Amino acid sequence: MYNRGINAYKKGNLKQQIAQADPHQLTLMLMQGALDRMAYAKGAMERKEFETKSEHLSRASAILVNLRDTLDFNGDETQVADNLYALYEYMINRLTDAHVQNNTTIMDEVINLMLPIKTAWSQIPEEAKQQAYEMQRQQNAAV
């Protein structure tokens, strides 16, 4: 019963964070969510909790699919978007491999691929974010 109250609080807090987040923060939250789900899945693998493992791998994969499918291929950095698309696709496939093989080493591989992306994303300077938002607004206004 105690956990139910804590979970309700966490969900309410998450909804509030999402409502107040800008696109950069939302992406960062998704990346952290994917990493969290991968860590939970790895722990479930080690404990042989196969239903829990499956649930967390499914959520991690869904987040990676979302990150992959929301890449912007219209800007100046299409090569970066192409590379990220291929990397997300690779990570999704490796999560499937980890699930089928019940392999924590593959989980570590995917986590170690995701961490530098999240770290780099979190270190984007505020000025660069504002420039990107302005460019996006101008593109949307032109359409």
Buried (B, 14 or more C-beta within 10 A) or exposed (E): EEEEEEEEEEEEEEEEEEEEEEEBBEBBBBBBBBBBBBBBBBBBBEEEBEEBBEBBBBBBBBBBEBBBEEBEEEEEEEEEBEEBBEBBEBBBEBBEEBBEEBBBEBBEBBBEBBEEBBEEBEEEEEEEBEEBEEEBEEEEEEE
